[in-house]
Amino acid sequence: MQAVTDGDRRKEVRALLSQIQAHPERDWSAERRRLATLNKLIAGPPRQPPH
């Protein structure tokens, strides 16, 4: 099994956005939720301010 990288997540985001732009007439609710999740994962955990 291979680890999922940020690059993999970014590639999936680009693919989903491309599909949504190509067919805006579809219901993309599930894909939009996936995009939100991917964007959170790419952003990483909130950074702690230095003490």
MMTF fields as JSON, N, C-alpha, C and O atoms, coordinates in Angstrom:
{
  "mmtfVersion": "1.0.0",
  "mmtfProducer": "UNKNOWN",
  "numBonds": 203,
  "numAtoms": 204,
  "numGroups": 51,
  "numChains": 1,
  "numModels": 1,
  "chainsPerModel": [1],
  "groupsPerChain": [51],
  "chainIdList": ["A"],
  "bondAtomList": [4, 2, 8, 6, 12, 10, 16, 14, 20, 18, 24, 22, 28, 26, 32, 30, 36, 34, 40, 38, 44, 42, 48, 46, 52, 50, 56, 54, 60, 58, 64, 62, 68, 66, 72, 70, 76, 74, 80, 78, 84, 82, 88, 86, 92, 90, 96, 94, 100, 98, 104, 102, 108, 106, 112, 110, 116, 114, 120, 118, 124, 122, 128, 126, 132, 130, 136, 134, 140, 138, 144, 142, 148, 146, 152, 150, 156, 154, 160, 158, 164, 162, 168, 166, 172, 170, 176, 174, 180, 178, 184, 182, 188, 186, 192, 190, 196, 194, 200, 198],
  "bondOrderList": [1, 1, 1, 1, 1, 1, 1, 1, 1, 1, 1, 1, 1, 1, 1, 1, 1, 1, 1, 1, 1, 1, 1, 1, 1, 1, 1, 1, 1, 1, 1, 1, 1, 1, 1, 1, 1, 1, 1, 1, 1, 1, 1, 1, 1, 1, 1, 1, 1, 1],
  "groupList": [{"groupName": "MET", "atomNameList": ["N", "CA", "C", "O"], "elementList": ["N", "C", "C", "O"], "formalChargeList": [0, 0, 0, 0], "bondAtomList": [1, 0, 2, 1, 3, 2], "bondOrderList": [1, 1, 2], "singleLetterCode": "M", "chemCompType": "L-PEPTIDE LINKING"}, {"groupName": "GLN", "atomNameList": ["N", "CA", "C", "O"], "elementList": ["N", "C", "C", "O"], "formalChargeList": [0, 0, 0, 0], "bondAtomList": [1, 0, 2, 1, 3, 2], "bondOrderList": [1, 1, 2], "singleLetterCode": "Q", "chemCompType": "L-PEPTIDE LINKING"}, {"groupName": "ALA", "atomNameList": ["N", "CA", "C", "O"], "elementList": ["N", "C", "C", "O"], "formalChargeList": [0, 0, 0, 0], "bondAtomList": [1, 0, 2, 1, 3, 2], "bondOrderList": [1, 1, 2], "singleLetterCode": "A", "chemCompType": "L-PEPTIDE LINKING"}, {"groupName": "VAL", "atomNameList": ["N", "CA", "C", "O"], "elementList": ["N", "C", "C", "O"], "formalChargeList": [0, 0, 0, 0], "bondAtomList": [1, 0, 2, 1, 3, 2], "bondOrderList": [1, 1, 2], "singleLetterCode": "V", "chemCompType": "L-PEPTIDE LINKING"}, {"groupName": "THR", "atomNameList": ["N", "CA", "C", "O"], "elementList": ["N", "C", "C", "O"], "formalChargeList": [0, 0, 0, 0], "bondAtomList": [1, 0, 2, 1, 3, 2], "bondOrderList": [1, 1, 2], "singleLetterCode": "T", "chemCompType": "L-PEPTIDE LINKING"}, {"groupName": "ASP", "atomNameList": ["N", "CA", "C", "O"], "elementList": ["N", "C", "C", "O"], "formalChargeList": [0, 0, 0, 0], "bondAtomList": [1, 0, 2, 1, 3, 2], "bondOrderList": [1, 1, 2], "singleLetterCode": "D", "chemCompType": "L-PEPTIDE LINKING"}, {"groupName": "GLY", "atomNameList": ["N", "CA", "C", "O"], "elementList": ["N", "C", "C", "O"], "formalChargeList": [0, 0, 0, 0], "bondAtomList": [1, 0, 2, 1, 3, 2], "bondOrderList": [1, 1, 2], "singleLetterCode": "G", "chemCompType": "PEPTIDE LINKING"}, {"groupName": "ARG", "atomNameList": ["N", "CA", "C", "O"], "elementList": ["N", "C", "C", "O"], "formalChargeList": [0, 0, 0, 0], "bondAtomList": [1, 0, 2, 1, 3, 2], "bondOrderList": [1, 1, 2], "singleLetterCode": "R", "chemCompType": "L-PEPTIDE LINKING"}, {"groupName": "LYS", "atomNameList": ["N", "CA", "C", "O"], "elementList": ["N", "C", "C", "O"], "formalChargeList": [0, 0, 0, 0], "bondAtomList": [1, 0, 2, 1, 3, 2], "bondOrderList": [1, 1, 2], "singleLetterCode": "K", "chemCompType": "L-PEPTIDE LINKING"}, {"groupName": "GLU", "atomNameList": ["N", "CA", "C", "O"], "elementList": ["N", "C", "C", "O"], "formalChargeList": [0, 0, 0, 0], "bondAtomList": [1, 0, 2, 1, 3, 2], "bondOrderList": [1, 1, 2], "singleLetterCode": "E", "chemCompType": "L-PEPTIDE LINKING"}, {"groupName": "LEU", "atomNameList": ["N", "CA", "C", "O"], "elementList": ["N", "C", "C", "O"], "formalChargeList": [0, 0, 0, 0], "bondAtomList": [1, 0, 2, 1, 3, 2], "bondOrderList": [1, 1, 2], "singleLetterCode": "L", "chemCompType": "L-PEPTIDE LINKING"}, {"groupName": "SER", "atomNameList": ["N", "CA", "C", "O"], "elementList": ["N", "C", "C", "O"], "formalChargeList": [0, 0, 0, 0], "bondAtomList": [1, 0, 2, 1, 3, 2], "bondOrderList": [1, 1, 2], "singleLetterCode": "S", "chemCompType": "L-PEPTIDE LINKING"}, {"groupName": "ILE", "atomNameList": ["N", "CA", "C", "O"], "elementList": ["N", "C", "C", "O"], "formalChargeList": [0, 0, 0, 0], "bondAtomList": [1, 0, 2, 1, 3, 2], "bondOrderList": [1, 1, 2], "singleLetterCode": "I", "chemCompType": "L-PEPTIDE LINKING"}, {"groupName": "HIS", "atomNameList": ["N", "CA", "C", "O"], "elementList": ["N", "C", "C", "O"], "formalChargeList": [0, 0, 0, 0], "bondAtomList": [1, 0, 2, 1, 3, 2], "bondOrderList": [1, 1, 2], "singleLetterCode": "H", "chemCompType": "L-PEPTIDE LINKING"}, {"groupName": "PRO", "atomNameList": ["N", "CA", "C", "O"], "elementList": ["N", "C", "C", "O"], "formalChargeList": [0, 0, 0, 0], "bondAtomList": [1, 0, 2, 1, 3, 2], "bondOrderList": [1, 1, 2], "singleLetterCode": "P", "chemCompType": "L-PEPTIDE LINKING"}, {"groupName": "TRP", "atomNameList": ["N", "CA", "C", "O"], "elementList": ["N", "C", "C", "O"], "formalChargeList": [0, 0, 0, 0], "bondAtomList": [1, 0, 2, 1, 3, 2], "bondOrderList": [1, 1, 2], "singleLetterCode": "W", "chemCompType": "L-PEPTIDE LINKING"}, {"groupName": "ASN", "atomNameList": ["N", "CA", "C", "O"], "elementList": ["N", "C", "C", "O"], "formalChargeList": [0, 0, 0, 0], "bondAtomList": [1, 0, 2, 1, 3, 2], "bondOrderList": [1, 1, 2], "singleLetterCode": "N", "chemCompType": "L-PEPTIDE LINKING"}],
  "groupTypeList": [0, 1, 2, 3, 4, 5, 6, 5, 7, 7, 8, 9, 3, 7, 2, 10, 10, 11, 1, 12, 1, 2, 13, 14, 9, 7, 5, 15, 11, 2, 9, 7, 7, 7, 10, 2, 4, 10, 16, 8, 10, 12, 2, 6, 14, 14, 7, 1, 14, 14, 13],
  "groupIdList": [1, 2, 3, 4, 5, 6, 7, 8, 9, 10, 11, 12, 13, 14, 15, 16, 17, 18, 19, 20, 21, 22, 23, 24, 25, 26, 27, 28, 29, 30, 31, 32, 33, 34, 35, 36, 37, 38, 39, 40, 41, 42, 43, 44, 45, 46, 47, 48, 49, 50, 51],
  "secStructList": [7, 7, 7, 7, 7, 2, 2, 2, 2, 2, 2, 2, 2, 2, 2, 2, 2, 2, 2, 2, 2, 2, 7, 6, 6, 1, 7, 7, 2, 2, 2, 2, 2, 2, 2, 2, 2, 2, 2, 2, 2, 2, 2, 7, 1, 7, 7, 7, 7, 7, 7],
  "xCoordList": [0.841, 0.0, 0.892, 1.893, 0.523, 1.299, 0.621, -0.606, 1.439, 0.911, 0.369, 0.895, -0.676, -1.247, -0.474, -0.304, -0.015, 0.765, -0.089, -1.19, 0.442, -0.244, -0.359, -1.347, 0.635, 0.589, -0.582, -1.249, -0.834, -1.984, -3.287, -4.207, -3.348, -4.575, -4.783, -5.903, -3.7, -3.81, -4.25, -5.03, -3.749, -4.13, -5.62, -6.309, -6.115, -7.541, -8.385, -9.442, -7.928, -8.646, -8.753, -9.832, -7.64, -7.658, -8.621, -9.357, -8.621, -9.502, -10.973, -11.802, -11.282, -12.671, -13.123, -14.232, -12.264, -12.628, -12.843, -13.746, -12.018, -12.16, -13.503, -14.18, -13.885, -15.161, -16.336, -17.294, -16.258, -17.343, -17.492, -18.611, -16.365, -16.41, -16.937, -17.619, -16.63, -17.069, -18.57, -19.2, -19.148, -20.566, -21.25, -21.628, -21.415, -22.025, -23.496, -24.055, -24.114, -25.534, -25.789, -26.919, -24.772, -24.912, -24.963, -24.578, -25.451, -25.418, -24.059, -23.782, -23.241, -21.878, -21.739, -20.641, -22.806, -22.778, -21.718, -20.939, -21.682, -20.719, -19.289, -18.389, -19.096, -17.756, -17.302, -16.124, -18.239, -17.886, -17.495, -16.592, -18.18, -17.791, -16.393, -15.589, -16.102, -14.772, -13.714, -12.631, -14.021, -13.095, -12.806, -11.658, -13.825, -13.627, -12.712, -11.827, -12.926, -12.081, -10.649, -9.713, -10.471, -9.123, -8.403, -7.221, -9.104, -8.483, -8.05, -7.004, -8.836, -8.453, -7.211, -6.313, -7.164, -6.013, -4.748, -3.668, -4.89, -3.74, -3.229, -2.022, -4.161, -3.784, -3.046, -2.208, -3.344, -2.677, -3.285, -4.253, -2.705, -3.249, -2.993, -2.04, -3.828, -3.599, -2.252, -1.868, -1.559, -0.236, -0.349, -1.139, 0.445, 0.493, 1.429, 2.527, 1.011, 1.914, 3.096, 2.953, 4.271, 5.425, 5.195, 4.542, 5.732, 5.549, 6.481, 6.464],
  "yCoordList": [-1.175, 0.0, 1.247, 1.304, 2.229, 3.467, 4.577, 4.645, 5.442, 6.593, 7.625, 7.788, 8.311, 9.383, 10.664, 11.031, 11.329, 12.549, 13.783, 13.684, 14.95, 16.196, 16.33, 16.866, 15.85, 15.896, 15.099, 15.526, 13.932, 13.111, 13.854, 13.837, 14.503, 15.241, 16.423, 16.685, 17.132, 18.271, 17.803, 18.478, 16.659, 16.097, 15.754, 16.0, 15.187, 14.869, 16.138, 16.17, 17.191, 18.475, 19.002, 19.407, 18.999, 19.487, 18.668, 19.229, 17.35, 16.481, 16.776, 16.872, 16.916, 17.213, 18.563, 18.689, 19.581, 20.907, 20.887, 21.545, 20.136, 20.017, 19.391, 19.855, 18.334, 17.667, 18.598, 18.652, 19.325, 20.24, 21.345, 21.705, 21.888, 22.949, 22.429, 23.156, 21.188, 20.621, 20.321, 20.362, 20.022, 19.646, 20.345, 19.688, 21.667, 22.399, 22.056, 22.41, 21.38, 21.067, 19.92, 19.741, 19.153, 18.014, 18.462, 19.579, 17.553, 17.784, 17.29, 16.09, 18.208, 17.887, 17.985, 18.243, 17.79, 17.966, 17.091, 17.584, 15.813, 14.899, 15.288, 15.237, 15.674, 16.06, 17.348, 17.503, 18.273, 19.524, 19.258, 19.905, 18.301, 17.918, 17.301, 17.57, 16.475, 15.874, 16.956, 16.884, 17.96, 19.065, 19.797, 20.146, 20.029, 20.717, 19.898, 20.446, 18.6, 17.717, 17.731, 17.851, 17.608, 17.611, 18.917, 18.912, 20.03, 21.326, 21.442, 22.026, 20.897, 20.908, 20.05, 20.429, 18.89, 18.001, 18.633, 18.512, 19.304, 19.961, 21.094, 21.293, 21.832, 22.965, 22.488, 23.212, 21.295, 20.761, 21.272, 22.033, 20.844, 21.282, 22.756, 23.313, 23.399, 24.805, 24.952, 24.114, 26.003, 26.224, 26.893, 27.818, 26.418, 27.0, 28.206, 28.133, 29.305, 30.471, 30.132, 29.35, 30.715, 30.451, 31.011, 32.04, 30.328, 30.743, 31.829, 32.295],
  "zCoordList": [0.0, 0.0, 0.0, 0.715, -0.798, -0.888, -0.106, -0.025, 0.466, 1.201, 0.219, -0.882, 0.626, -0.189, 0.122, 1.284, -0.916, -0.734, -1.017, -1.558, -0.64, -0.976, -2.488, -2.989, -3.217, -4.676, -5.218, -6.16, -4.618, -5.024, -4.76, -5.578, -3.61, -3.26, -4.204, -4.642, -4.515, -5.434, -6.83, -7.501, -7.249, -8.55, -8.561, -9.551, -7.461, -7.368, -7.386, -8.017, -6.695, -6.699, -8.125, -8.559, -8.855, -10.247, -11.105, -11.918, -10.929, -11.712, -11.397, -12.302, -10.117, -9.738, -10.269, -10.788, -10.14, -10.646, -12.159, -12.674, -12.854, -14.304, -14.671, -15.588, -13.951, -14.219, -13.933, -14.704, -12.827, -12.458, -13.498, -13.863, -13.981, -14.985, -16.317, -17.039, -16.645, -17.92, -17.929, -18.986, -16.762, -16.688, -15.517, -14.547, -15.59, -14.473, -14.238, -13.2, -15.179, -15.051, -14.072, -13.62, -13.743, -12.83, -11.378, -11.034, -10.536, -9.088, -8.583, -8.59, -8.158, -7.724, -6.206, -5.712, -5.464, -4.009, -3.339, -2.522, -3.671, -3.045, -3.405, -2.567, -4.659, -5.1, -4.427, -4.103, -4.216, -3.526, -2.07, -1.538, -1.428, -0.066, -0.075, 0.818, -1.082, -1.207, -1.418, -0.836, -2.247, -2.471, -1.163, -0.891, -0.362, 0.916, 1.819, 2.476, 1.85, 2.658, 2.155, 2.945, 0.845, 0.27, 0.566, 0.909, 0.438, 0.713, 2.169, 2.455, 3.092, 4.502, 4.723, 5.475, 4.063, 4.213, 3.642, 4.22, 2.508, 1.876, 2.761, 2.898, 3.359, 4.206, 5.455, 5.991, 5.915, 7.087, 8.372, 8.358, 9.494, 10.788, 11.027, 10.482, 11.834, 12.142, 12.841, 13.657, 12.52, 13.094, 14.44, 14.628, 15.371, 16.703, 16.704, 16.153, 17.31, 17.379, 18.278, 19.218, 17.998, 18.847, 20.255, 20.428, 21.233, 22.644, 23.014, 24.153]
}
